[in-house]
């Protein structure tokens, strides 16, 4: 998911480990949290999960009411590529801030302790990322770090933090280096895996014989994802694939669409982080007279006002969408009722359905759940105890994956490789086509970038 695309999508939405544990702590890690089926194995056996969304957030975190201001606050570091003109996910920070207010007012903070977030933003340089890592490393009160979707400087950031063994938690990661951080947890999906389920979707749900695959060729993260999608399609048994790139600034997509032979393939996959290229695709298909003839599947950030505007005020009818979180329009009560009410309470109502804001509130709330359970078990929150408990956590994640398998993949920070797919069947209505579908059995994404 690329930098320039995310910035333009934002505009459209706005106008979106120290020492080893002793026996008692090991027992905590094994027994404090619920156990579910591991994703790594389950993904090879079934395309579907039954999942009941969580609607009782205080019960999920493990507390209620206001945090006790007399207790010492628990600090969490939060890093995001926030202040650059092309910052990928600035609304993630909005979600985090709303979540902090919410848990301190409604879930008793962390076992009564107020939650305090120390923010550090990366503008445009690797040096700034390194400085953020050093700041969090040197602050002994910070035992956990949460990260937005950052595609600049994470190698330097993680190098500075790694000697402290402090865990980093992501929702969706944009950088392959994140997957290799030994104390990391990517709960929703990774740059490598996030689009891998397109292969199984095309083969088992659409029954595609041929695929047109288009993507922004000048956005590094989306190039990586397109390479993964191509490999996943091949692995699933689809041989006829037309892969064509275009520049992110290109608005008329007629030429790449024709080069990808969209008029004659079964399915068109648009690898995208959202924004104008989604509406550009809709408008270009109209101009070619193919709007009602081409099956399109794309990523959830394309559910934005800019796309609806391009199609007369509504999202393109019958397009399909891949998502790793609750889908706006799907009537998922944890999003349409609970999350919407929380964002509204803190003056951010219109933001509730933004994919990245949704991730921000989910991420910090789930970290608070783990830390609350550590304290309730009468243990101290340290990087080591938190890592052990997080590694044992099998889900569910608020607004995200129902099952996790942290440590079950070839890269240590990867916890999930599944997505859901929906179809826009009517204005404002999303029909669920699959529940947490994974890649085809045995698929491993190619490693393209370091």
C-alpha positions in Angstrom: 0.0 0.0 0.0 1.8 3.0 -1.3 2.6 6.4 0.2 1.2 8.7 -2.4 -1.9 6.7 -2.8 -2.7 6.8 0.9 -2.2 10.5 1.1 -4.7 11.0 -1.7 -7.1 8.5 -0.2 -6.9 10.6 3.1 -7.9 13.7 1.2 -10.9 11.9 -0.3 -12.2 10.7 3.0 -11.7 14.1 4.7 -13.7 15.8 2.1 -10.1 8.6 6.0 13.2 -9.6 25.7 15.5 -9.1 29.2 15.7 -12.6 30.9 13.6 -15.7 30.3 10.4 -16.1 32.3 10.2 -18.1 35.4 7.7 -20.9 35.9 4.9 -18.6 37.2 5.2 -16.3 34.2 5.3 -19.2 31.8 2.1 -20.5 33.3 0.6 -17.0 32.8 1.5 -17.0 29.1 0.0 -20.4 28.7 -3.1 -20.0 30.8 -4.2 -16.4 31.0 -5.4 -16.1 27.5 -7.9 -18.0 25.4 -6.6 -20.6 22.9 -7.9 -20.9 19.4 -6.9 -22.7 16.2 -3.7 -21.6 14.7 -3.9 -19.7 11.4 -0.9 -21.3 9.8 -2.3 -24.8 9.9 -6.0 -23.9 9.6 -5.4 -21.9 6.4 -4.3 -25.1 4.7 -7.5 -27.0 5.7 -10.4 -24.6 5.2 -11.3 -21.4 3.5 -13.9 -20.4 6.1 -14.1 -19.5 9.8 -17.3 -19.0 11.8 -16.8 -15.8 13.7 -19.0 -13.8 16.0 -17.8 -10.1 16.2 -17.1 -8.7 19.6 -19.5 -6.0 20.8 -18.7 -5.8 24.5 -15.5 -3.9 24.5 -15.1 -3.5 28.3 -15.5 -7.2 28.8 -13.0 -7.9 26.0 -10.4 -5.6 27.6 -11.2 -6.9 31.1 -12.4 -3.8 33.0 -15.1 -1.2 33.3 -15.6 2.4 34.3 -12.9 5.1 34.7 -9.3 4.5 35.3 -8.0 5.4 38.7 -6.0 8.7 38.5 -4.2 7.9 41.7 -2.6 4.8 40.1 0.6 5.2 38.0 -0.1 5.5 34.3 1.1 2.7 32.0 3.0 4.1 29.0 2.7 2.8 25.4 4.8 4.1 22.6 3.1 4.9 19.3 5.0 5.6 16.1 3.4 6.7 12.8 4.5 8.3 9.6 2.2 11.2 10.5 3.5 14.5 9.4 4.8 14.0 5.9 2.7 15.3 2.9 2.4 11.7 1.7 2.0 10.0 5.1 0.3 6.6 4.5 -2.1 6.4 7.5 -2.5 9.6 9.5 -6.0 8.6 10.6 -4.5 5.6 12.4 -3.3 8.1 15.0 -6.8 9.5 15.3 -8.0 5.9 16.1 -5.3 5.5 18.7 -6.2 8.8 20.4 -9.9 7.9 20.5 -9.0 4.5 21.9 -7.0 6.0 24.7 -9.9 8.2 25.8 -12.3 5.3 25.5 -10.3 2.8 27.7 -9.5 5.4 30.3 -13.2 6.2 30.6 -14.9 2.9 30.0 -12.6 -0.1 30.6 -10.8 1.0 33.7 -7.7 1.7 31.7 -5.3 -1.2 32.2 -6.5 -2.9 35.4 -7.3 0.5 36.9 -4.1 2.2 35.7 -4.6 5.1 33.2 -3.2 4.5 29.7 -0.8 7.2 28.4 0.5 7.1 24.9 3.9 8.6 24.0 3.7 9.6 20.4 6.6 9.9 18.0 6.1 10.9 14.3 8.3 10.2 11.3 8.1 13.0 8.8 10.4 12.3 5.8 13.7 10.9 6.9 15.2 7.7 8.1 17.0 9.7 10.8 13.7 10.6 12.3 12.7 7.0 12.5 15.9 6.1 14.2 15.4 8.9 16.7 11.9 7.6 17.5 13.4 4.2 18.1 16.0 5.6 20.4 13.4 7.6 22.3 11.3 4.5 23.0 14.3 2.4 23.8 15.6 4.9 26.4 12.2 5.4 28.1 12.1 2.5 30.6 8.5 3.1 31.4 7.5 2.2 27.8 7.2 -1.6 27.6 5.1 -1.8 24.4 5.1 0.0 21.1 2.3 0.2 18.6 3.0 1.2 15.0 1.0 2.6 12.1 1.5 1.4 8.5 4.9 2.9 7.9 7.0 2.5 4.7 9.9 4.7 5.7 12.8 4.1 8.1 11.5 1.0 9.9 14.9 -0.8 9.6 16.5 2.1 11.6 13.6 2.3 14.1 13.7 -1.4 14.8 17.5 -1.5 15.1 17.3 1.1 17.8 14.6 -0.7 19.7 15.7 -4.3 19.3 18.3 -4.4 22.1 15.6 -3.6 24.6 13.4 -6.5 23.4 10.4 -4.3 23.5 7.5 -5.8 21.5 6.1 -3.8 18.6 2.5 -4.4 17.5 1.1 -3.7 14.1 -2.3 -4.1 12.6 -1.3 -4.1 8.9 2.4 -3.8 8.1 3.7 -2.2 4.9 7.4 -3.0 5.3 8.9 -6.5 4.9 11.5 -5.7 7.5 8.7 -5.6 10.1 8.0 -9.3 9.6 11.5 -10.2 10.7 11.5 -8.2 14.0 12.0 -11.0 16.6 9.7 -9.3 19.2 7.0 -8.2 16.7 3.4 -9.0 16.2 1.5 -8.2 13.0 -2.0 -9.1 13.9 -4.0 -8.3 10.8 -1.8 -8.9 7.8 1.6 -8.2 6.3 2.9 -6.6 3.2 3.8 -10.0 1.9 0.5 -11.8 2.8 -2.2 -9.2 2.8 -3.1 -9.8 -0.9 -2.1 -13.5 -1.1 -5.7 -14.7 -0.6 -6.6 -13.2 -4.0 -5.4 -16.4 -5.5 -7.8 -18.6 -3.6 -10.6 -16.1 -4.1 -10.2 -16.0 -7.8 -9.9 -19.8 -8.1 -12.5 -21.1 -5.6 -15.1 -18.3 -5.4 -15.0 -16.7 -8.9 -13.8 -19.8 -10.6 -11.7 -17.6 -12.9 -10.0 -19.0 -15.9 -8.1 -15.8 -16.7 -7.2 -12.7 -14.7 -6.2 -9.1 -15.5 -3.9 -7.7 -12.7 -3.2 -4.0 -12.6 -1.2 -2.0 -10.0 0.7 1.3 -9.5 4.2 0.4 -10.7 5.9 3.3 -9.0 4.7 2.5 -5.5 7.1 0.0 -3.9 4.7 -1.6 -1.5 2.1 -2.2 -4.2 4.7 -3.6 -6.6 5.5 -6.1 -3.9 1.9 -6.9 -3.4 1.3 -7.3 -7.2 4.2 -9.8 -7.4 2.6 -11.7 -4.5 -0.8 -11.7 -6.2 0.7 -13.0 -9.4 2.5 -15.8 -7.6 -0.7 -16.6 -5.6 -2.8 -16.8 -8.8 -0.2 -19.1 -10.5 0.0 -21.3 -7.4 -3.8 -21.6 -7.3 -3.7 -23.0 -10.8 -4.7 -19.9 -12.9 -2.3 -19.8 -15.9 -3.7 -16.9 -18.0 -2.7 -13.8 -16.2 -2.2 -10.3 -17.7 -0.1 -8.2 -15.3 0.2 -4.5 -16.2 1.5 -1.6 -14.2 0.8 2.1 -14.4 2.0 5.2 -12.6 0.1 6.4 -9.5 -0.4 9.8 -11.0 -2.0 8.4 -14.1 -5.7 9.1 -14.2 -6.7 7.7 -17.6 -6.3 4.0 -17.2 -7.6 3.0 -20.6 -4.2 2.0 -22.0 -3.2 -0.3 -19.1 -6.7 -1.7 -18.9 -6.5 -2.6 -22.6 -3.0 -4.0 -22.2 -4.3 -6.2 -19.4 -7.1 -7.4 -21.8 -9.8 -6.7 -19.2 -12.5 -7.1 -21.9 -11.7 -10.8 -22.3 -10.6 -12.1 -18.9 -12.8 -13.5 -16.1 -11.6 -11.2 -13.4 -9.8 -7.9 -12.9 -7.7 -7.5 -9.8 -6.9 -3.9 -8.8 -4.0 -3.8 -6.3 -4.6 -0.5 -4.6 -4.4 1.4 -1.3 -7.4 3.5 -2.4 -7.8 7.1 -3.4 -8.1 8.5 -7.0 -6.9 5.4 -8.7 -10.0 3.6 -7.6 -12.3 6.2 -9.1 -10.0 6.4 -12.1 -10.5 2.7 -12.7 -14.3 3.1 -12.4 -14.3 6.1 -14.8 -11.9 4.4 -17.3 -14.1 1.3 -17.4 -17.1 3.5 -18.1 -15.2 5.3 -20.9 -14.4 1.9 -22.5 -18.0 0.7 -22.2 -17.0 -2.1 -19.8 -18.4 -0.9 -16.5 -21.1 -3.5 -16.4 -19.1 -6.2 -18.2 -15.9 -6.5 -16.1 -15.7 -8.2 -12.7 -13.5 -6.1 -10.4 -12.0 -7.0 -7.1 -9.9 -4.5 -5.1 -8.8 -3.6 -1.6 -11.0 -2.1 1.1 -9.5 1.4 1.0 -11.2 1.8 -2.3 -14.5 2.1 -0.3 -14.2 5.9 -0.2 -16.2 9.0 -1.3 -13.9 9.5 -4.3 -14.9 6.1 -5.8 -18.6 6.6 -5.1 -18.5 10.1 -6.7 -17.1 8.5 -9.9 -20.1 6.2 -10.1 -22.8 8.7 -9.6 -22.7 8.9 -5.9 -22.6 5.2 -5.1 -19.8 2.6 -5.1 -19.5 0.6 -8.3 -22.2 -2.0 -8.3 -21.1 -5.6 -7.8 -17.4 -4.8 -7.3 -15.7 -7.2 -4.9 -13.5 -6.1 -1.9 -10.7 -7.8 0.1 -10.5 -6.7 3.7 -8.6 -7.7 6.9 -11.0 -5.8 9.1 -14.7 -5.2 9.6 -16.3 -4.1 6.4 -18.3 -0.8 6.3 -21.8 -1.7 4.9 -21.7 -5.3 6.1 -23.9 -4.5 9.1 -21.2 -5.9 11.4 -22.5 -4.7 14.8 -19.0 -4.3 16.3 -18.4 -1.6 13.7 -21.8 -0.1 12.8 -22.9 0.1 16.4 -20.0 0.0 18.9 -17.1 1.6 17.0 -19.4 4.2 15.5 -20.6 5.1 18.9 -17.1 5.3 20.3 -15.8 7.6 17.6 -19.0 9.8 17.9 -18.5 10.1 21.6 -15.1 11.7 21.1 -16.1 13.9 18.2 -14.7 11.8 15.4 -18.0 10.1 14.2 -17.4 10.3 10.4 -14.0 8.7 10.8 -15.3 5.4 12.3 -15.5 3.5 9.1 -12.1 4.6 7.9 -10.0 1.5 7.6 -6.9 2.9 9.3 -8.7 4.7 12.1 -10.5 1.4 12.7 -7.2 -0.3 13.0 -5.8 2.3 15.4 -8.6 1.8 17.9 -8.5 -2.0 17.6 -4.7 -2.2 18.0 -4.4 -0.3 21.3 -7.5 -1.8 22.8 -6.2 -5.3 22.1 -2.8 -4.4 23.6 -4.6 -3.1 26.7 -6.4 -6.4 26.9 -3.1 -8.3 27.2 -1.6 -5.9 29.7 -4.8 -6.0 31.8 -4.6 -9.7 32.0 -1.0 -9.6 33.0 -1.8 -7.3 35.9 -4.9 -9.3 36.9 -2.6 -12.3 37.2 -0.5 -10.3 39.6 2.5 -10.1 37.4 4.5 -7.1 36.3 4.3 -5.7 32.8 7.8 -6.0 31.2 8.9 -6.5 27.7 9.5 -10.2 28.5 6.1 -10.9 30.1 4.3 -9.0 27.4 6.1 -10.8 24.7 5.3 -14.2 26.2 1.6 -13.4 26.7 1.3 -11.9 23.2 3.0 -14.9 21.6 0.4 -17.2 23.3 -2.5 -15.0 22.3 -4.7 -16.8 19.7 -7.3 -14.0 19.1 -9.7 -12.7 18.4 -8.5 -9.1 17.6 -11.1 -6.4 17.8 -12.4 -5.6 14.3 -9.8 -8.0 12.9 -8.8 -11.7 12.7 -10.6 -14.2 14.8 -7.6 -16.5 15.0 -3.9 -15.8 15.2 -0.8 -18.0 15.0 2.0 -15.7 16.1 5.3 -17.6 15.7 3.7 -20.1 13.4 5.0 -18.6 10.1 8.4 -18.5 8.6 8.8 -14.8 9.7 8.6 -14.3 13.5 6.3 -11.3 13.5 3.7 -12.7 11.2 0.5 -13.7 12.9 -2.1 -14.0 10.2 -2.5 -14.6 6.5 -6.3 -14.4 6.0 -8.8 -11.9 4.6 -12.5 -11.6 4.1 -14.2 -10.9 0.7 -17.4 -8.9 0.2 -19.5 -7.8 -2.8 -21.2 -4.4 -3.1 -24.7 -5.8 -4.1 -26.7 -2.5 -3.4 -26.0 1.0 -2.3 -24.5 0.8 1.2 -24.8 -3.0 1.3 -21.8 -5.4 1.4 -22.5 -9.1 1.0 -20.0 -11.4 2.7 -18.6 -14.0 0.2 -16.0 -15.6 2.4 -15.1 -15.7 6.1 -11.3 -15.3 6.6 -10.1 -17.0 3.5 -6.4 -17.8 3.3 -3.9 -18.5 0.4 -4.0 -21.8 -1.4 -2.5 -24.6 0.6 1.3 -24.5 0.7 1.6 -21.0 -0.8 4.6 -18.9 0.3 4.9 -15.3 -0.9 8.0 -14.4 -2.8 10.5 -12.1 -1.1 11.0 -9.2 -3.4 12.3 -6.3 -1.2 14.6 -6.0 1.8 
